[in-house]
């Protein structure tokens, strides 16, 4: 780890182009065969990726809470990066490296965030077979929701945040989730101690191409400055040297196209006190590859002493020896599973993606140390 690397991730100047990256990436991910699942709306032909997973889809959900409160939500997803969510007077838009939110007052706030799948999207298909085989998830009956066939699967808790909670992990709690072809979640019924806490169910579904304007960050969105707890995600050249002590490269599977490299300082997870000056606690370089609906990300970086690496604990993890780079923790996730390694010098390397854990492990085994600023 070097101070140079951490300082390089702190914003100096920014341009509006950081919010336009999705437009360029959209051209990379477009195309594919027609989806074989029925749609609940007419419109343009749907775009699909590998294994018939929908690239673009729109779902309207009705969520009923235990106290009788009902909330409607419109969700549009264009995999792998873009989403738009509207519920009442609130909203959320995400693209590669940016998340914009609006509260009840209609004012938009834009935060630069690490490279990740679309906010609000889950890719249960990538881990479902393995999770069922391991006994973490129990398949159930088939039903129809919003005119589409789906199959119930029992998890140990809600799935909307991407956490894979095994059945029985939390006594008295489970969630029955109805999953349709195309990796679409059509219904989630969350039960705690016999009480239905929340039911989220699709009332309409459309699998079709969505106009790019739907995912545009509003022009009047106020950026949250780094100094006030915001993040910094800056596109750089593919041979950019961030100044880390090590640099690692991987071999992406066939069909994946490298779509960019970014220097990233994640947002602060906690608000700052009045007068507090924020320094660079975590810095990383992210390389991203896209293959249709699928996203593969290589993160490598460093933290200041005493600062935890930028990842969360997950209920389902394992340990894998990756050879030259060391022993990795494999974290299963319903958004993007991860293979992550802490390095002896205080740095870290993470391979994340919307792929089955075994495939991510195989990709991580291709990691080789290269000269600084080398190809991804």
C-alpha atoms as one frame of an Amber mdcrd trajectory, in Angstrom:
protein
   0.000   0.000   0.000   1.207   3.504  -0.774  -0.056   6.935   0.181   0.207
   7.829  -3.504  -2.377   5.208  -4.366  -4.822   6.403  -1.747  -4.415  10.049
  -2.690  -4.890   9.279  -6.379  -8.448   8.169  -5.731  -9.470  11.451  -4.103
 -11.273  13.700  -6.577  -9.516  16.709  -7.967 -11.701  17.623 -10.890 -14.709
  15.902 -12.367 -16.635  16.125 -15.574 -20.178  15.196 -16.387 -18.886  12.268
 -18.432 -18.800  10.049 -15.360 -22.595   9.855 -15.615 -22.573   9.082 -19.327
 -20.529   5.890 -19.114 -23.635   3.710 -19.339 -24.375   4.985 -22.833 -21.095
   3.655 -24.149 -21.461   0.400 -22.253 -24.996  -0.084 -23.529 -23.591  -0.527
 -27.013 -21.318  -3.264 -25.698 -24.073  -5.272 -24.077 -26.755  -4.924 -26.725
 -27.851  -7.813 -28.867 -28.622 -11.472 -28.395 -31.391 -13.933 -29.168 -35.051
 -13.440 -28.347 -36.136 -14.384 -24.853 -38.194 -17.538 -24.658 -40.336 -16.522
 -21.668 -43.707 -14.827 -22.233 -44.075 -11.109 -21.723 -47.024  -9.376 -20.115
 -46.794  -6.394 -22.480 -46.284  -5.812 -26.163 -43.346  -3.700 -27.343 -39.908
  -3.969 -28.844 -38.293  -7.420 -28.943 -36.502  -8.181 -25.667 -32.741  -8.309
 -25.412 -31.254 -11.348 -23.741 -27.902 -12.653 -22.676 -26.540 -16.057 -21.768
 -28.950 -18.799 -20.709 -32.012 -16.750 -21.666 -31.544 -14.201 -18.867 -33.336
 -10.959 -19.690 -31.185  -7.882 -20.314 -34.067  -5.385 -20.109 -37.276  -5.706
 -18.117 -39.895  -3.639 -16.296 -41.863  -4.887 -13.312 -44.508  -3.131 -11.239
 -44.661  -4.500  -7.692 -47.289  -4.147  -4.992 -45.855  -4.588  -1.499 -48.205
  -5.286   1.406 -46.861  -4.964   4.960 -48.131  -6.630   8.132 -49.905  -3.444
   9.268 -51.878  -3.262   6.021 -49.754  -0.575   4.372 -49.549  -1.015   0.596
 -46.785   0.471  -1.542 -46.478   0.317  -5.336 -43.097   0.374  -7.035 -42.031
   0.541 -10.681 -38.693  -1.135 -11.393 -36.841  -1.000 -14.714 -33.582  -2.907
 -15.187 -31.122  -2.944 -18.073 -28.445  -5.460 -17.134 -25.794  -5.379 -16.075
 -25.445  -1.755 -14.862 -28.604   0.310 -15.197 -31.784   0.574 -13.149 -34.599
   3.019 -12.458 -36.963   2.665  -9.514 -39.991   4.849  -8.768 -42.238   4.592
  -5.717 -44.584   7.446  -4.881 -42.540  10.623  -4.900 -39.223   8.834  -4.395
 -36.852   7.470  -6.999 -33.517   5.814  -7.643 -31.389   5.578 -10.799 -28.137
   3.661 -11.145 -25.513   3.269 -13.823 -21.868   2.188 -13.858 -20.238   4.178
 -11.069 -23.192   6.369 -10.066 -26.300   6.081  -7.891 -28.845   8.920  -7.802
 -31.709   9.048  -5.312 -34.688  11.334  -4.772 -36.680  11.739  -1.577 -40.247
  12.858  -1.119 -39.258  16.449  -1.915 -38.234  15.415  -5.432 -34.650  16.613
  -5.036 -32.063  14.338  -6.578 -28.704  13.506  -5.014 -25.980  11.779  -7.069
 -23.296   9.661  -5.411 -20.304   8.136  -7.161 -20.144   4.455  -6.203 -17.958
   1.417  -6.978 -18.531  -0.548 -10.181 -21.299  -3.090  -9.492 -24.503  -4.569
 -10.937 -27.584  -2.386 -11.230 -29.027  -1.184  -7.946 -32.119  -3.207  -7.103
 -31.275  -6.102  -9.420 -30.645  -9.661  -8.270 -29.106 -12.470 -10.299 -30.376
 -15.455  -8.360 -29.848 -17.639 -11.427 -26.067 -17.507 -10.958 -26.143 -19.285
  -7.582 -29.543 -20.988  -7.439 -28.525 -24.456  -8.605 -25.548 -24.551  -6.248
 -27.633 -23.199  -3.362 -30.307 -25.871  -3.885 -27.680 -28.622  -4.150 -26.080
 -27.442  -0.896 -29.423 -27.404   0.921 -29.398 -23.634   1.434 -32.549 -23.184
  -0.668 -35.597 -25.454  -0.963 -37.520 -25.532  -4.280 -41.308 -25.577  -4.093
 -44.412 -25.400  -6.247 -44.960 -23.637  -9.555 -47.474 -20.775  -9.755 -48.437
 -17.922 -12.068 -47.812 -14.306 -11.109 -48.717 -11.381 -13.381 -49.370 -13.805
 -16.216 -45.988 -15.539 -16.014 -45.024 -18.949 -14.684 -42.580 -18.995 -11.791
 -41.388 -21.468  -9.188 -41.295 -20.899  -5.451 -37.994 -21.318  -3.627 -37.659
 -21.041   0.127 -34.756 -18.982   1.438 -33.836 -18.199   5.037 -34.718 -14.527
   4.602 -35.557 -11.819   2.061 -33.515 -11.720  -1.142 -34.058  -8.158  -2.370
 -30.754  -6.921  -0.894 -28.843  -9.768  -2.530 -28.004 -11.669   0.661 -28.254
 -15.459   0.433 -29.561 -16.555   3.823 -29.785 -20.368   4.084 -33.026 -21.977
   5.181 -32.964 -22.417   8.960 -30.160 -19.934   9.537 -32.551 -17.688  11.481
 -35.032 -19.683  13.592 -38.649 -18.956  12.720 -37.817 -16.933   9.615 -38.056
 -17.700   5.915 -38.940 -16.123   2.577 -40.736 -17.861  -0.277 -39.506 -16.367
  -3.547 -41.109 -17.103  -6.913 -38.504 -17.001  -9.688 -39.363 -16.929 -13.392
 -37.244 -17.676 -16.433 -35.056 -14.715 -17.299 -33.915 -14.399 -13.652 -37.023
 -12.417 -12.694 -38.285 -12.323  -9.096 -42.073 -12.088  -9.289 -43.079 -12.674
  -5.686 -41.466 -12.629  -2.246 -43.356 -13.574   0.920 -41.363 -12.954   4.109
 -42.514 -14.770   7.280 -41.214 -14.337  10.837 -42.544 -16.532  13.668 -45.602
 -17.432  11.626 -46.496 -13.823  10.772 -46.340 -12.576   7.198 -44.232  -9.443
   7.567 -44.204  -8.451   3.918 -45.459  -9.685   0.551 -44.001  -8.146  -2.587
 -45.740  -9.299  -5.747 -45.524  -8.312  -9.395 -48.719  -6.927 -10.916 -47.291
  -6.407 -14.410 -44.177  -7.598 -16.220 -42.672  -6.515 -19.532 -39.493  -8.014
 -20.970 -38.478  -5.638 -23.750 -35.921  -3.023 -24.753 -36.059   0.065 -22.523
 -35.177   3.530 -23.795 -31.857   4.882 -22.509 -33.532   8.054 -21.236 -35.275
   5.986 -18.562 -31.927   5.515 -16.819 -30.539   9.021 -17.186 -29.379  10.772
 -14.020 -31.453  13.986 -13.799 -29.492  17.018 -14.927 -30.383  18.865 -11.720
 -29.079  16.102  -9.426 -26.763  17.528  -6.777 -23.452  15.646  -6.524 -22.499
  14.566  -3.003 -18.894  15.769  -2.604 -16.208  13.373  -1.452 -15.477  15.651
   1.497 -19.078  15.208   2.686 -19.067  11.427   2.514 -19.560  10.860  -1.193
 -17.473   8.533  -3.314 -15.144   9.069  -6.227 -15.251   6.882  -9.340 -13.024
   8.157 -12.125 -12.579   6.481 -15.501  -8.908   6.127 -16.452  -6.868   4.626
 -19.259  -6.534   0.855 -19.390  -2.828   1.068 -18.545  -3.279   3.515 -15.648
  -0.880   2.895 -12.733  -2.521   3.715  -9.388   0.710   3.304  -7.450  -0.120
   0.121  -5.553   2.674  -2.198  -4.466   1.204  -5.004  -6.578  -0.791  -5.296
  -9.765  -2.682  -8.426 -10.781  -4.249  -9.434 -14.097  -6.770 -12.148 -14.923
  -7.868 -14.084 -17.978 -11.530 -13.348 -18.676 -13.636 -16.169 -20.145 -14.524
 -16.179 -23.820 -17.131 -13.634 -24.814 -16.303 -11.083 -22.116 -15.273  -7.634
 -23.380 -13.232  -5.266 -21.245 -15.316  -2.088 -20.910 -13.198   0.103 -18.671
 -10.876   0.794 -15.769 -11.769   3.118 -12.893  -9.971   4.556  -9.873 -12.395
   4.341  -6.968 -12.715   5.688  -3.430 -15.984   4.270  -2.022 -18.498   6.514
  -0.235 -18.137   6.811   3.520 -20.486   4.366   5.272 -20.961   6.835   8.104
 -21.808  10.509   8.081 -19.124  13.042   8.979 -19.226  15.193  12.077 -19.333
  18.966  11.680 -15.846  20.199  10.840 -14.488  16.691  10.293 -12.135  16.350
   7.334 -12.360  13.109   5.398  -9.207  11.430   4.187  -8.705   8.554   1.715
  -9.361   5.412   3.792  -9.858   2.930   0.934  -8.702   3.144  -2.664  -8.974
   0.634  -5.468  -8.697   0.169  -9.189 -11.611  -1.622 -10.862 -11.552  -3.343
 -14.234 -14.873  -4.495 -15.678 -15.811  -6.978 -18.387 -19.292  -7.511 -19.836
 -20.802 -10.471 -21.680 -24.456  -9.786 -22.403 -26.205  -9.776 -19.022 -23.098
 -10.847 -17.128 -20.622  -8.612 -15.325 -17.113  -9.511 -14.174 -15.137  -7.085
 -11.988 -11.520  -7.216 -10.797 -10.921  -4.915  -7.821  -7.470  -4.421  -6.359
  -6.480  -1.846  -3.831  -5.417  -0.934  -0.337  -6.711   0.467   2.933  -5.216
   2.665   5.585  -4.062   0.797   8.729  -7.009  -0.266  10.849  -9.546   0.178
   8.039 -11.499  -2.905   6.936 -11.526  -3.934   3.267 -14.553  -2.734   1.254
 -16.727  -5.808   1.520 -19.438  -7.180   3.785 -19.711 -10.465   5.617 -21.959
 -13.021   3.940 -23.812 -15.998   5.487 -22.456 -18.466   2.910 -18.699 -18.483
   2.497 -15.897 -20.966   1.965 -12.104 -20.919   1.743 -10.155 -21.741  -1.413
  -6.418 -22.004  -2.044  -5.703 -20.010  -5.209  -2.023 -20.860  -5.378   0.346
 -17.956  -5.970  -2.010 -15.236  -4.759  -2.933 -17.034  -1.533  -6.051 -18.293
   0.206  -9.322 -16.661  -0.766 -12.694 -16.269   0.879 -15.535 -17.164  -1.481
 -18.736 -15.285  -0.650 -21.977 -16.382  -2.297 -24.286 -13.493  -3.148 -27.549
 -13.052  -5.060 -26.274  -9.911  -6.823 -22.643 -10.793  -7.505 -20.642 -13.456
  -5.712 -17.047 -12.671  -4.759 -13.650 -14.324  -4.461 -11.534 -12.079  -2.219
  -7.964 -12.193  -0.977  -6.170 -10.126   1.663  -2.522  -9.609   0.735   0.370
  -9.531   3.251   1.183  -5.884   2.441  -2.289  -4.734   3.520  -3.713  -4.743
   0.020  -6.606  -6.771  -1.318  -7.764  -8.392  -4.557 -11.369  -9.247  -5.342
 -12.955 -11.008  -8.313 -16.720 -10.436  -8.368 -19.365 -11.245 -10.913 -22.809
 -12.479 -11.862 -21.450 -15.989 -12.382 -21.607 -19.220 -10.368 -19.048 -19.324
  -7.529 -17.090 -22.170  -9.125 -16.639 -20.131 -12.311 -15.402 -17.143 -10.316
 -12.934 -19.385  -8.487 -11.636 -20.687 -11.821 -11.201 -17.109 -13.075  -9.423
 -16.106  -9.859  -6.962 -18.976 -10.355  -5.790 -17.237 -13.552  -4.591 -14.176
 -11.601  -0.955 -13.371 -12.307   1.196 -10.563 -10.979   2.136  -8.059 -13.663
   4.108  -4.794 -13.830   2.289  -1.700 -12.535  -0.078  -0.233 -15.088  -0.294
  -3.513 -16.948  -3.261  -4.794 -18.895  -6.198  -6.106 -16.880
